[in-house]
């Protein structure tokens, strides 16, 4: 009798993921299977899938392994499409490694993880990796051209921000109440020439007391409760709108609170909770039928 496909379920500020341990890269992770697993009616339900794979076994469609970095976060959006990075996902991925005693250098050590957006460095604020918040060095967020996002015929001014994946961060003049009333039931319109592969769109309030509020529509998913890379993009854009290029800002999302620091050299750090809440097995007959 088959043991099925192992999985775990986790979230970072309610941005949720199915974690698939696949150290040797044996799973056939087709877009159809990912979409089925993430479906909230016929599958487990999630915003995306995190495949836990050794970088050397991750396959030909990922960047070449970096010496000394064992694990690669193979992230897929809920519709099955491949994504370059996921800030909440990196934290959940690291939490899973800690709980499974798979940290290469043991509990409490700094951890380097491979992603399609580059190597990301993770630290466990709780010390042993089993609880507490997780921080991720997200690299330099690169500000690009100004553009607009369109919602129900209304254009919102924004700026392109590259955090290893594409974002359009719109600092609105609205307060948190008006932001909550924004209809994100349909994908915001964007400039396809500037974002030929789609874009994550953030709507964020101006910085007030080093705090902002954010909502996000993620490409390939829809509106999510939170988005780690989107939080970084939102803070970079909000600081820029306030005439600042550095600082630490708390971000309230529908799923919880995160903190982003923009360093003097432009590098960014994202910190927040990461929870692994369940483990189980996917029936292998069901899995095979989704291919």
C-alpha positions as CSV (number, residue, x, y, z in Angstrom):
1,X,0.0,0.0,0.0
2,X,1.4,3.4,-1.0
3,X,2.2,5.9,1.7
4,X,0.9,8.8,-0.5
5,X,2.5,12.2,-1.1
6,X,3.6,13.9,2.1
7,X,2.7,17.5,2.7
8,X,2.5,20.2,5.4
9,X,0.3,23.3,5.6
10,X,1.7,26.6,6.8
11,X,1.1,30.4,6.6
12,X,2.8,33.7,7.1
13,X,0.3,36.3,8.2
14,X,-2.4,34.2,6.6
15,X,-0.7,34.0,3.2
16,X,-1.0,30.2,3.1
17,X,1.0,27.4,1.4
18,X,1.1,23.7,0.9
19,X,4.6,22.5,1.6
20,X,5.8,19.5,-0.4
21,X,9.0,17.8,0.9
22,X,10.8,16.5,-2.2
23,X,14.5,16.5,-1.2
24,X,15.7,14.5,-4.3
25,X,13.4,16.2,-6.8
26,X,11.3,13.1,-7.5
27,X,7.9,14.7,-7.7
28,X,6.3,15.6,-11.1
29,X,5.0,19.0,-10.0
30,X,2.9,19.9,-13.1
31,X,0.9,23.1,-13.2
32,X,-2.3,21.1,-13.2
33,X,-1.3,19.3,-10.0
34,X,-0.3,22.6,-8.3
35,X,-3.6,24.2,-9.2
36,X,-5.6,21.2,-8.0
37,X,-3.7,21.0,-4.7
38,X,-4.2,24.8,-4.1
39,X,-7.9,24.7,-5.0
40,X,-9.9,25.5,-1.9
41,X,-12.9,23.2,-2.9
42,X,-11.3,20.2,-4.6
43,X,-7.8,20.3,-3.1
44,X,-6.1,21.3,0.2
45,X,-6.4,25.0,-0.5
46,X,-3.6,27.5,-0.5
47,X,-2.2,30.6,-2.2
48,X,0.8,28.6,-3.5
49,X,3.0,25.5,-3.2
50,X,6.5,25.4,-1.6
51,X,8.5,22.4,-2.9
52,X,11.4,21.7,-0.4
53,X,14.1,20.3,-2.7
54,X,17.9,20.2,-2.6
55,X,19.2,22.8,-5.0
56,X,21.3,20.2,-6.8
57,X,18.2,18.1,-7.5
58,X,15.8,21.0,-8.3
59,X,16.0,20.4,-12.1
60,X,17.1,22.3,-15.2
61,X,14.6,25.2,-15.0
62,X,16.2,26.9,-11.9
63,X,19.4,28.9,-11.5
64,X,22.6,27.1,-11.1
65,X,23.3,26.0,-7.5
66,X,25.4,28.3,-5.3
67,X,28.1,26.5,-3.4
68,X,27.2,26.0,0.3
69,X,23.5,26.5,-0.2
70,X,21.7,23.2,0.2
71,X,18.0,24.0,0.0
72,X,16.0,25.5,-2.8
73,X,12.5,27.0,-2.5
74,X,10.7,26.0,-5.6
75,X,7.6,28.3,-5.4
76,X,4.5,27.9,-7.5
77,X,1.5,30.3,-7.5
78,X,-2.0,28.9,-6.8
79,X,-2.8,28.7,-10.6
80,X,0.3,26.5,-11.2
81,X,2.5,29.2,-12.6
82,X,6.1,29.5,-11.5
83,X,7.1,32.6,-9.4
84,X,10.5,34.0,-8.7
85,X,10.2,34.8,-5.0
86,X,7.8,34.8,-2.1
87,X,8.7,36.6,1.1
88,X,6.1,34.9,3.3
89,X,6.9,31.6,1.6
90,X,10.6,31.9,2.5
91,X,9.8,32.2,6.2
92,X,7.4,29.3,6.1
93,X,9.9,27.2,4.2
94,X,12.6,28.0,6.8
95,X,10.2,27.2,9.6
96,X,9.5,23.8,8.0
97,X,13.2,23.0,7.7
98,X,13.7,23.9,11.4
99,X,10.8,21.7,12.6
100,X,12.0,18.8,10.5
101,X,15.6,19.2,11.8
102,X,16.9,19.9,8.3
103,X,18.8,23.0,9.1
104,X,22.3,22.5,7.6
105,X,24.1,24.3,10.5
106,X,21.7,23.4,13.3
107,X,19.2,25.6,15.3
108,X,19.9,29.3,15.7
109,X,22.3,29.5,12.7
110,X,21.9,31.9,9.9
111,X,20.3,30.1,6.9
112,X,20.9,30.7,3.2
113,X,18.2,29.5,0.9
114,X,18.0,29.4,-2.9
115,X,15.1,30.9,-4.8
116,X,14.6,31.9,-8.4
117,X,15.0,35.5,-7.3
118,X,18.5,34.8,-5.8
119,X,19.8,33.6,-2.5
120,X,17.9,34.8,0.6
121,X,19.4,34.8,4.1
122,X,17.0,33.8,7.0
123,X,17.4,34.4,10.7
124,X,15.1,33.0,13.5
125,X,14.2,35.6,16.0
126,X,13.1,32.9,18.4
127,X,16.6,31.4,18.5
128,X,15.9,27.7,18.0
129,X,13.8,28.0,14.8
130,X,10.8,26.3,16.3
131,X,8.9,29.4,17.2
132,X,9.2,33.2,17.2
133,X,9.4,35.5,14.2
134,X,11.6,34.9,11.1
135,X,13.5,37.6,9.3
136,X,14.6,37.4,5.7
137,X,17.2,39.5,4.0
138,X,15.3,40.4,0.8
139,X,18.2,42.1,-1.1
140,X,18.0,45.5,-2.7
141,X,14.5,46.5,-3.9
142,X,14.9,48.3,-7.2
143,X,12.6,51.1,-8.0
144,X,11.6,51.4,-11.7
145,X,9.2,53.5,-13.8
146,X,6.1,55.2,-12.6
147,X,2.8,53.7,-13.8
148,X,-0.8,53.2,-12.9
149,X,-3.1,50.4,-11.7
150,X,-6.7,50.5,-12.8
151,X,-9.6,49.3,-10.5
152,X,-13.1,49.6,-11.8
153,X,-12.1,52.4,-14.2
154,X,-10.2,54.4,-11.5
155,X,-6.5,54.8,-12.0
156,X,-4.1,54.7,-9.1
157,X,-0.6,56.1,-9.5
158,X,2.2,53.8,-8.5
159,X,5.8,52.9,-9.1
160,X,7.4,49.6,-10.3
161,X,9.5,47.9,-7.6
162,X,11.5,44.8,-8.3
163,X,11.9,42.6,-5.2
164,X,13.1,39.5,-7.2
165,X,9.6,39.5,-8.7
166,X,7.6,42.4,-10.2
167,X,5.4,44.8,-8.2
168,X,3.4,47.9,-8.8
169,X,3.1,49.7,-5.5
170,X,0.4,52.4,-5.3
171,X,0.5,54.8,-2.4
172,X,-3.0,56.0,-2.2
173,X,-4.3,59.1,-0.4
174,X,-6.9,57.0,1.4
175,X,-6.9,56.0,5.0
176,X,-7.2,52.4,6.1
177,X,-11.0,52.5,6.0
178,X,-11.1,53.7,2.4
179,X,-8.5,51.1,1.5
180,X,-10.6,48.4,3.0
181,X,-13.5,49.4,0.7
182,X,-11.4,49.0,-2.5
183,X,-12.8,46.3,-4.7
184,X,-10.1,43.9,-5.6
185,X,-12.4,41.1,-6.8
186,X,-10.9,41.5,-10.3
187,X,-7.3,41.8,-11.3
188,X,-6.2,45.5,-11.4
189,X,-5.3,46.7,-14.9
190,X,-1.7,47.4,-15.6
191,X,0.7,48.4,-18.5
192,X,1.6,45.1,-20.3
193,X,4.6,46.8,-21.9
194,X,6.1,47.5,-18.5
195,X,5.0,44.2,-17.0
196,X,4.9,41.7,-19.8
197,X,4.7,38.7,-17.4
198,X,2.1,40.2,-15.1
199,X,2.5,42.0,-11.8
200,X,1.6,42.0,-8.2
201,X,-0.2,45.2,-7.3
202,X,-0.1,46.8,-3.8
203,X,-2.3,49.6,-2.5
204,X,-0.8,51.2,0.6
205,X,-1.6,54.1,2.8
206,X,1.0,56.9,3.3
207,X,3.5,56.5,6.1
208,X,2.2,57.8,9.4
209,X,4.1,57.2,12.6
210,X,6.3,54.7,10.7
211,X,3.2,52.6,10.0
212,X,1.3,51.8,6.8
213,X,-1.7,49.6,5.9
214,X,-1.6,47.5,2.7
215,X,-3.8,45.3,0.5
216,X,-2.4,43.3,-2.4
217,X,-3.6,41.5,-5.5
218,X,-1.1,38.8,-6.5
219,X,-0.7,37.6,-10.1
220,X,-1.7,34.0,-10.5
221,X,-3.6,34.0,-7.2
222,X,-5.9,37.0,-6.7
223,X,-6.2,39.1,-3.5
224,X,-4.3,37.4,-0.7
225,X,-4.3,38.1,3.0
226,X,-0.6,39.2,2.9
227,X,2.4,39.2,0.5
228,X,6.0,39.3,1.8
229,X,7.6,40.7,-1.3
230,X,4.6,43.0,-1.7
231,X,5.1,44.3,1.8
232,X,8.7,45.2,0.9
233,X,7.6,46.9,-2.3
234,X,4.9,48.8,-0.5
235,X,7.3,50.2,2.2
236,X,9.9,51.2,-0.4
237,X,7.2,53.1,-2.3
238,X,5.7,54.6,0.8
239,X,9.0,55.8,2.1
240,X,9.8,57.2,-1.4
241,X,6.5,59.1,-1.4
242,X,7.4,60.5,2.0
243,X,10.8,61.8,0.7
244,X,12.7,59.0,2.5
245,X,15.0,56.3,1.3
246,X,15.5,54.3,4.5
247,X,13.8,53.4,7.8
248,X,11.8,50.7,9.5
249,X,8.0,50.6,8.9
250,X,5.3,48.4,10.4
251,X,2.8,47.0,7.8
252,X,-0.7,46.0,8.7
253,X,-2.2,43.5,6.2
254,X,-5.6,41.7,6.4
255,X,-3.7,38.7,7.6
256,X,-1.5,40.3,10.3
257,X,1.5,42.6,10.9
258,X,4.9,42.5,9.3
259,X,7.9,44.8,9.7
260,X,10.2,46.0,6.9
261,X,13.6,47.7,7.2
262,X,15.2,49.5,4.3
263,X,18.9,49.9,5.1
264,X,21.1,52.9,4.0
265,X,22.6,50.8,1.2
266,X,19.1,50.0,-0.1
267,X,19.0,46.4,1.1
268,X,15.8,45.3,2.8
269,X,14.8,43.0,5.6
270,X,11.3,41.5,6.1
271,X,10.3,40.1,9.5
272,X,7.2,38.4,10.7
273,X,5.5,35.2,11.9
274,X,5.7,31.8,10.1
275,X,3.5,28.9,11.2
276,X,3.4,25.3,10.2
277,X,0.1,24.0,11.5
278,X,-0.5,20.5,10.0
279,X,1.1,17.5,8.3
280,X,-0.5,14.8,6.2
281,X,-0.5,12.8,3.0
282,X,-2.1,13.4,-0.4
283,X,-3.7,10.2,-1.8
284,X,-1.4,9.1,-4.6
285,X,-4.3,8.0,-6.8
286,X,-5.8,11.5,-6.6
287,X,-2.4,13.0,-7.3
288,X,-1.8,10.9,-10.4
289,X,-5.2,11.8,-11.7
290,X,-4.4,15.5,-11.6
291,X,-1.4,15.3,-14.0
